Amino acid sequence: MRAIFLVMLLGATLLGGCAVSPGLDPRSNYADFGDDAIIVMGVSPQVELQIFKGDVTPEQWVRDAWAASLITTPRGGYIVARVDAVEGARRYGIAGLVARFGRQPYIFLPCDGDPVVTFEAARGKVVYVGDVRMRDPRGGMVVTTPDDLERARAHLAAYYPLIAARLEPGRHGYMNLKLKGKYAMMCRADALK
């Protein structure tokens, strides 16, 4: 049963790759985002990130079950995306990625208890999450979040000039992942090393 469920999950993840959000369209009225937030995240290498909402407890981040809030790939080394605002006891977390080497996709889902990058996206703000860099995912995934706010601001100035001056550092860090119920068995053990 577990194998069938994992195959279904991996299939849904791959199919989700067909409907990947390209992020914020620079030709749209992107500066008018109301009560939502815009997140800015440097990402290398080019991978598809799966970002989920979840709740923060004193010791862990409890990922919402099943559906990712955002599945996207970077353009020009950055993800710039409009998302629902979450802050306080709610945070986003990077809880999956798909990397491609040739035509072979590598899917990585962190296991229950693994550390994941979590971040807030404050209402009405343009938030710099940090730069997320990953080692070759075939040997596991290592995420670092060095901050280069000025480089991110330069990217926004080039592609999204109406919001570049509004960019501010966000709150991000690592928290241990807690998966709910039956979803706790869905992971790749080598997701984070």
C-alpha positions in Angstrom: 0.0 0.0 0.0 2.8 2.4 0.9 4.5 1.8 -2.4 1.3 2.5 -4.4 0.8 5.7 -2.4 4.4 6.8 -3.0 3.9 6.1 -6.8 0.7 8.2 -6.7 2.5 11.0 -4.9 5.5 11.0 -7.3 3.1 11.0 -10.2 1.2 14.0 -8.8 4.5 15.8 -8.3 5.6 15.1 -11.8 2.3 16.2 -13.2 2.5 19.2 -11.0 5.6 20.1 -12.9 3.5 20.6 -16.0 1.5 23.3 -14.2 4.4 25.1 -12.7 3.8 28.8 -11.9 6.4 31.0 -13.7 6.0 33.5 -10.8 5.1 37.1 -11.1 4.6 38.3 -14.7 6.7 41.5 -15.2 4.2 42.7 -17.8 1.3 42.6 -15.3 0.1 45.2 -12.8 2.4 43.4 -10.3 2.8 46.5 -8.0 -0.9 46.3 -6.9 -1.0 43.1 -4.8 -3.3 44.3 -2.0 -3.2 42.2 1.2 -1.1 39.5 -0.4 2.7 39.4 -0.2 5.4 39.1 -2.8 8.3 36.8 -2.0 11.8 37.1 -3.6 14.1 34.2 -3.4 17.4 33.5 -5.1 17.6 29.8 -6.2 20.5 27.8 -7.7 20.8 25.5 -9.4 17.6 25.7 -11.6 15.2 23.5 -9.7 11.4 23.4 -9.3 10.5 24.3 -5.7 7.4 23.1 -3.9 6.4 25.6 -1.2 3.7 24.7 1.4 2.0 26.5 4.2 2.2 25.2 7.7 1.9 26.0 11.4 4.8 26.8 13.7 5.0 25.1 17.1 7.8 25.7 19.6 9.8 22.8 18.1 8.7 22.2 14.6 6.9 23.3 11.4 3.7 21.3 10.8 3.2 21.2 7.0 -0.4 21.5 5.7 -1.5 18.2 4.2 -1.1 17.5 0.5 -1.4 20.6 -1.8 1.5 22.9 -2.3 0.7 26.6 -2.2 3.3 27.4 -4.9 5.2 25.2 -7.4 7.6 27.3 -9.3 11.0 27.6 -10.9 13.3 30.6 -10.9 13.7 33.1 -13.8 17.1 34.7 -13.9 18.1 33.0 -10.7 15.2 34.3 -8.7 11.7 33.3 -7.7 9.4 36.4 -7.6 5.9 35.3 -6.7 2.7 36.7 -5.3 1.5 34.6 -2.4 -1.1 34.7 0.4 0.3 36.6 3.4 1.3 34.4 6.3 3.0 35.4 9.5 3.1 34.7 13.2 2.1 31.0 13.8 1.8 30.4 10.0 4.8 30.1 7.7 5.7 28.9 4.3 8.3 26.1 4.0 10.3 24.5 1.1 9.0 20.9 1.4 9.9 19.5 -2.0 11.9 19.9 -5.1 12.3 18.4 -8.5 15.7 18.7 -10.2 16.3 17.4 -13.8 19.6 16.0 -15.1 19.0 15.4 -18.7 15.5 13.9 -19.0 15.7 12.2 -15.6 13.8 14.0 -12.9 15.0 13.6 -9.3 12.2 14.2 -6.7 13.1 15.0 -3.1 10.6 15.3 -0.3 11.9 15.8 3.2 10.9 13.2 5.8 9.2 13.8 9.1 11.8 15.4 11.5 14.1 16.7 8.7 15.0 20.4 8.8 13.4 22.6 6.1 13.7 26.3 5.3 10.6 28.2 6.6 9.7 31.8 6.1 7.1 34.5 6.7 5.4 36.5 4.0 3.9 39.6 5.7 0.8 41.2 4.4 1.4 44.0 1.8 5.2 43.5 1.8 7.8 42.6 -0.7 9.9 40.1 1.3 13.4 38.8 0.5 13.5 35.2 1.8 17.2 34.7 1.1 19.2 32.8 -1.5 18.6 29.1 -1.5 21.5 27.1 -2.8 21.4 23.3 -3.2 24.1 20.8 -3.7 23.7 18.2 -6.4 20.4 16.7 -5.4 21.3 13.2 -6.6 23.4 12.9 -3.5 20.9 14.6 -1.2 19.9 18.2 -0.8 21.7 20.8 1.2 20.0 24.2 1.5 21.8 27.3 2.6 20.4 30.7 2.9 23.1 33.3 2.6 21.6 36.8 2.3 22.4 39.1 -0.5 19.7 41.7 -0.3 21.4 44.2 -2.7 21.8 41.6 -5.4 18.1 40.7 -5.0 17.2 44.4 -5.2 19.2 44.7 -8.4 17.3 41.8 -9.9 14.0 43.5 -9.0 15.2 46.8 -10.4 15.9 45.1 -13.7 12.7 43.1 -14.0 10.2 44.5 -11.5 11.2 48.2 -11.0 7.9 49.2 -9.4 8.6 47.1 -6.3 12.4 47.2 -6.1 12.5 50.0 -3.5 9.9 48.1 -1.3 12.1 45.0 -0.9 12.9 44.3 2.7 14.5 41.4 4.5 12.2 38.7 5.7 12.2 36.3 8.6 13.5 32.8 7.6 15.3 29.9 9.1 15.3 26.2 9.6 12.6 24.2 11.5 12.1 20.5 11.8 9.3 19.2 9.6 6.3 17.5 11.0 4.0 15.8 8.6 0.4 15.1 9.4 -1.1 11.6 9.7 -0.6 9.3 6.7 1.5 11.9 4.9 4.3 11.2 7.4 5.3 8.2 5.4 5.8 10.1 2.1 9.3 11.2 1.8 12.7 10.4 0.3 15.1 9.5 3.1 17.9 11.3 1.3 16.0 14.6 0.9 18.1 16.6 3.3 21.6 15.6 4.4 
